[in-house]
Amino acid sequence: MLFAAASNEHAGFVGSLAPHGGWLVTMIAAGVVVAMIGGTAALEMRRNMAAWMIAGFVVTFVIIDVLHAVAVSV
């Protein structure tokens, strides 16, 4: 379901930003925000910042993809 086109019914706020419904834009934006939060947390805990940022982005990307698949299938 990754990168599948979404209908305009499930486009949400950023639906006008991309012809495919905007869900990919939302996924990337959310992933970047979570990556920045993860990087900040890693810095505070003196952990590997890159690993936390990558993990935060990937986990967010997967969660939003699953939620998108559920929303489109309803």
Chimera marker file (.cmm) of the C-alpha trace (Angstrom):
<marker_set name="trace">
<marker id="1" x="0.000" y="0.000" z="0.000" r="1" g="1" b="0" radius="0.5"/>
<marker id="2" x="3.043" y="2.214" z="0.264" r="1" g="1" b="0" radius="0.5"/>
<marker id="3" x="2.875" y="5.093" z="-2.240" r="1" g="1" b="0" radius="0.5"/>
<marker id="4" x="-0.620" y="4.127" z="-3.361" r="1" g="1" b="0" radius="0.5"/>
<marker id="5" x="-2.819" y="6.944" z="-4.585" r="1" g="1" b="0" radius="0.5"/>
<marker id="6" x="-5.391" y="8.209" z="-2.110" r="1" g="1" b="0" radius="0.5"/>
<marker id="7" x="-8.823" y="9.480" z="-2.961" r="1" g="1" b="0" radius="0.5"/>
<marker id="8" x="-9.653" y="13.100" z="-2.244" r="1" g="1" b="0" radius="0.5"/>
<marker id="9" x="-12.076" y="11.960" z="0.475" r="1" g="1" b="0" radius="0.5"/>
<marker id="10" x="-9.122" y="11.051" z="2.702" r="1" g="1" b="0" radius="0.5"/>
<marker id="11" x="-6.875" y="13.918" z="1.643" r="1" g="1" b="0" radius="0.5"/>
<marker id="12" x="-7.118" y="15.933" z="4.853" r="1" g="1" b="0" radius="0.5"/>
<marker id="13" x="-5.668" y="19.400" z="5.329" r="1" g="1" b="0" radius="0.5"/>
<marker id="14" x="-2.750" y="19.070" z="2.910" r="1" g="1" b="0" radius="0.5"/>
<marker id="15" x="-4.842" y="17.506" z="0.151" r="1" g="1" b="0" radius="0.5"/>
<marker id="16" x="-4.387" y="20.538" z="-2.060" r="1" g="1" b="0" radius="0.5"/>
<marker id="17" x="-0.575" y="20.342" z="-1.867" r="1" g="1" b="0" radius="0.5"/>
<marker id="18" x="-0.243" y="17.272" z="-4.062" r="1" g="1" b="0" radius="0.5"/>
<marker id="19" x="-2.370" y="15.722" z="-6.809" r="1" g="1" b="0" radius="0.5"/>
<marker id="20" x="-2.336" y="12.294" z="-5.129" r="1" g="1" b="0" radius="0.5"/>
<marker id="21" x="-4.149" y="13.581" z="-2.051" r="1" g="1" b="0" radius="0.5"/>
<marker id="22" x="-1.260" y="14.901" z="-0.010" r="1" g="1" b="0" radius="0.5"/>
<marker id="23" x="-0.789" y="11.892" z="2.270" r="1" g="1" b="0" radius="0.5"/>
<marker id="24" x="2.845" y="11.467" z="1.191" r="1" g="1" b="0" radius="0.5"/>
<marker id="25" x="3.546" y="15.113" z="2.043" r="1" g="1" b="0" radius="0.5"/>
<marker id="26" x="1.947" y="14.533" z="5.443" r="1" g="1" b="0" radius="0.5"/>
<marker id="27" x="4.020" y="11.388" z="6.028" r="1" g="1" b="0" radius="0.5"/>
<marker id="28" x="7.292" y="13.107" z="5.220" r="1" g="1" b="0" radius="0.5"/>
<marker id="29" x="6.468" y="16.209" z="7.280" r="1" g="1" b="0" radius="0.5"/>
<marker id="30" x="5.464" y="14.129" z="10.305" r="1" g="1" b="0" radius="0.5"/>
<marker id="31" x="8.558" y="11.951" z="9.925" r="1" g="1" b="0" radius="0.5"/>
<marker id="32" x="10.848" y="14.975" z="9.848" r="1" g="1" b="0" radius="0.5"/>
<marker id="33" x="9.214" y="16.469" z="12.946" r="1" g="1" b="0" radius="0.5"/>
<marker id="34" x="9.507" y="13.199" z="14.873" r="1" g="1" b="0" radius="0.5"/>
<marker id="35" x="13.113" y="12.819" z="13.689" r="1" g="1" b="0" radius="0.5"/>
<marker id="36" x="13.930" y="16.270" z="15.074" r="1" g="1" b="0" radius="0.5"/>
<marker id="37" x="12.273" y="15.393" z="18.389" r="1" g="1" b="0" radius="0.5"/>
<marker id="38" x="14.188" y="12.091" z="18.473" r="1" g="1" b="0" radius="0.5"/>
<marker id="39" x="17.432" y="13.906" z="17.743" r="1" g="1" b="0" radius="0.5"/>
<marker id="40" x="16.796" y="16.335" z="20.578" r="1" g="1" b="0" radius="0.5"/>
<marker id="41" x="16.007" y="13.488" z="22.976" r="1" g="1" b="0" radius="0.5"/>
<marker id="42" x="19.160" y="11.648" z="21.908" r="1" g="1" b="0" radius="0.5"/>
<marker id="43" x="21.228" y="14.771" z="22.477" r="1" g="1" b="0" radius="0.5"/>
<marker id="44" x="19.798" y="15.165" z="25.978" r="1" g="1" b="0" radius="0.5"/>
<marker id="45" x="20.469" y="11.497" z="26.805" r="1" g="1" b="0" radius="0.5"/>
<marker id="46" x="23.889" y="11.529" z="25.103" r="1" g="1" b="0" radius="0.5"/>
<marker id="47" x="22.880" y="8.783" z="22.671" r="1" g="1" b="0" radius="0.5"/>
<marker id="48" x="23.496" y="8.331" z="18.948" r="1" g="1" b="0" radius="0.5"/>
<marker id="49" x="21.562" y="11.203" z="17.378" r="1" g="1" b="0" radius="0.5"/>
<marker id="50" x="21.561" y="9.819" z="13.819" r="1" g="1" b="0" radius="0.5"/>
<marker id="51" x="20.167" y="6.457" z="14.907" r="1" g="1" b="0" radius="0.5"/>
<marker id="52" x="17.357" y="8.072" z="16.903" r="1" g="1" b="0" radius="0.5"/>
<marker id="53" x="16.474" y="10.432" z="14.047" r="1" g="1" b="0" radius="0.5"/>
<marker id="54" x="16.406" y="7.653" z="11.449" r="1" g="1" b="0" radius="0.5"/>
<marker id="55" x="14.393" y="5.370" z="13.720" r="1" g="1" b="0" radius="0.5"/>
<marker id="56" x="11.907" y="8.133" z="14.510" r="1" g="1" b="0" radius="0.5"/>
<marker id="57" x="11.414" y="8.913" z="10.825" r="1" g="1" b="0" radius="0.5"/>
<marker id="58" x="11.008" y="5.271" z="9.791" r="1" g="1" b="0" radius="0.5"/>
<marker id="59" x="8.619" y="4.364" z="12.615" r="1" g="1" b="0" radius="0.5"/>
<marker id="60" x="6.477" y="7.436" z="11.919" r="1" g="1" b="0" radius="0.5"/>
<marker id="61" x="6.475" y="6.669" z="8.184" r="1" g="1" b="0" radius="0.5"/>
<marker id="62" x="5.305" y="3.086" z="8.817" r="1" g="1" b="0" radius="0.5"/>
<marker id="63" x="2.608" y="4.072" z="11.325" r="1" g="1" b="0" radius="0.5"/>
<marker id="64" x="1.155" y="6.722" z="9.023" r="1" g="1" b="0" radius="0.5"/>
<marker id="65" x="1.275" y="4.320" z="6.069" r="1" g="1" b="0" radius="0.5"/>
<marker id="66" x="-0.732" y="1.747" z="8.045" r="1" g="1" b="0" radius="0.5"/>
<marker id="67" x="-3.246" y="4.392" z="9.141" r="1" g="1" b="0" radius="0.5"/>
<marker id="68" x="-3.559" y="5.566" z="5.537" r="1" g="1" b="0" radius="0.5"/>
<marker id="69" x="-4.182" y="2.010" z="4.339" r="1" g="1" b="0" radius="0.5"/>
<marker id="70" x="-6.935" y="1.613" z="6.933" r="1" g="1" b="0" radius="0.5"/>
<marker id="71" x="-8.507" y="4.968" z="6.027" r="1" g="1" b="0" radius="0.5"/>
<marker id="72" x="-8.545" y="4.176" z="2.309" r="1" g="1" b="0" radius="0.5"/>
<marker id="73" x="-9.982" y="0.698" z="2.827" r="1" g="1" b="0" radius="0.5"/>
<marker id="74" x="-12.948" y="1.990" z="4.858" r="1" g="1" b="0" radius="0.5"/>
<link id1="1" id2="2" r="1" g="1" b="0" radius="0.2"/>
<link id1="2" id2="3" r="1" g="1" b="0" radius="0.2"/>
<link id1="3" id2="4" r="1" g="1" b="0" radius="0.2"/>
<link id1="4" id2="5" r="1" g="1" b="0" radius="0.2"/>
<link id1="5" id2="6" r="1" g="1" b="0" radius="0.2"/>
<link id1="6" id2="7" r="1" g="1" b="0" radius="0.2"/>
<link id1="7" id2="8" r="1" g="1" b="0" radius="0.2"/>
<link id1="8" id2="9" r="1" g="1" b="0" radius="0.2"/>
<link id1="9" id2="10" r="1" g="1" b="0" radius="0.2"/>
<link id1="10" id2="11" r="1" g="1" b="0" radius="0.2"/>
<link id1="11" id2="12" r="1" g="1" b="0" radius="0.2"/>
<link id1="12" id2="13" r="1" g="1" b="0" radius="0.2"/>
<link id1="13" id2="14" r="1" g="1" b="0" radius="0.2"/>
<link id1="14" id2="15" r="1" g="1" b="0" radius="0.2"/>
<link id1="15" id2="16" r="1" g="1" b="0" radius="0.2"/>
<link id1="16" id2="17" r="1" g="1" b="0" radius="0.2"/>
<link id1="17" id2="18" r="1" g="1" b="0" radius="0.2"/>
<link id1="18" id2="19" r="1" g="1" b="0" radius="0.2"/>
<link id1="19" id2="20" r="1" g="1" b="0" radius="0.2"/>
<link id1="20" id2="21" r="1" g="1" b="0" radius="0.2"/>
<link id1="21" id2="22" r="1" g="1" b="0" radius="0.2"/>
<link id1="22" id2="23" r="1" g="1" b="0" radius="0.2"/>
<link id1="23" id2="24" r="1" g="1" b="0" radius="0.2"/>
<link id1="24" id2="25" r="1" g="1" b="0" radius="0.2"/>
<link id1="25" id2="26" r="1" g="1" b="0" radius="0.2"/>
<link id1="26" id2="27" r="1" g="1" b="0" radius="0.2"/>
<link id1="27" id2="28" r="1" g="1" b="0" radius="0.2"/>
<link id1="28" id2="29" r="1" g="1" b="0" radius="0.2"/>
<link id1="29" id2="30" r="1" g="1" b="0" radius="0.2"/>
<link id1="30" id2="31" r="1" g="1" b="0" radius="0.2"/>
<link id1="31" id2="32" r="1" g="1" b="0" radius="0.2"/>
<link id1="32" id2="33" r="1" g="1" b="0" radius="0.2"/>
<link id1="33" id2="34" r="1" g="1" b="0" radius="0.2"/>
<link id1="34" id2="35" r="1" g="1" b="0" radius="0.2"/>
<link id1="35" id2="36" r="1" g="1" b="0" radius="0.2"/>
<link id1="36" id2="37" r="1" g="1" b="0" radius="0.2"/>
<link id1="37" id2="38" r="1" g="1" b="0" radius="0.2"/>
<link id1="38" id2="39" r="1" g="1" b="0" radius="0.2"/>
<link id1="39" id2="40" r="1" g="1" b="0" radius="0.2"/>
<link id1="40" id2="41" r="1" g="1" b="0" radius="0.2"/>
<link id1="41" id2="42" r="1" g="1" b="0" radius="0.2"/>
<link id1="42" id2="43" r="1" g="1" b="0" radius="0.2"/>
<link id1="43" id2="44" r="1" g="1" b="0" radius="0.2"/>
<link id1="44" id2="45" r="1" g="1" b="0" radius="0.2"/>
<link id1="45" id2="46" r="1" g="1" b="0" radius="0.2"/>
<link id1="46" id2="47" r="1" g="1" b="0" radius="0.2"/>
<link id1="47" id2="48" r="1" g="1" b="0" radius="0.2"/>
<link id1="48" id2="49" r="1" g="1" b="0" radius="0.2"/>
<link id1="49" id2="50" r="1" g="1" b="0" radius="0.2"/>
<link id1="50" id2="51" r="1" g="1" b="0" radius="0.2"/>
<link id1="51" id2="52" r="1" g="1" b="0" radius="0.2"/>
<link id1="52" id2="53" r="1" g="1" b="0" radius="0.2"/>
<link id1="53" id2="54" r="1" g="1" b="0" radius="0.2"/>
<link id1="54" id2="55" r="1" g="1" b="0" radius="0.2"/>
<link id1="55" id2="56" r="1" g="1" b="0" radius="0.2"/>
<link id1="56" id2="57" r="1" g="1" b="0" radius="0.2"/>
<link id1="57" id2="58" r="1" g="1" b="0" radius="0.2"/>
<link id1="58" id2="59" r="1" g="1" b="0" radius="0.2"/>
<link id1="59" id2="60" r="1" g="1" b="0" radius="0.2"/>
<link id1="60" id2="61" r="1" g="1" b="0" radius="0.2"/>
<link id1="61" id2="62" r="1" g="1" b="0" radius="0.2"/>
<link id1="62" id2="63" r="1" g="1" b="0" radius="0.2"/>
<link id1="63" id2="64" r="1" g="1" b="0" radius="0.2"/>
<link id1="64" id2="65" r="1" g="1" b="0" radius="0.2"/>
<link id1="65" id2="66" r="1" g="1" b="0" radius="0.2"/>
<link id1="66" id2="67" r="1" g="1" b="0" radius="0.2"/>
<link id1="67" id2="68" r="1" g="1" b="0" radius="0.2"/>
<link id1="68" id2="69" r="1" g="1" b="0" radius="0.2"/>
<link id1="69" id2="70" r="1" g="1" b="0" radius="0.2"/>
<link id1="70" id2="71" r="1" g="1" b="0" radius="0.2"/>
<link id1="71" id2="72" r="1" g="1" b="0" radius="0.2"/>
<link id1="72" id2="73" r="1" g="1" b="0" radius="0.2"/>
<link id1="73" id2="74" r="1" g="1" b="0" radius="0.2"/>
</marker_set>
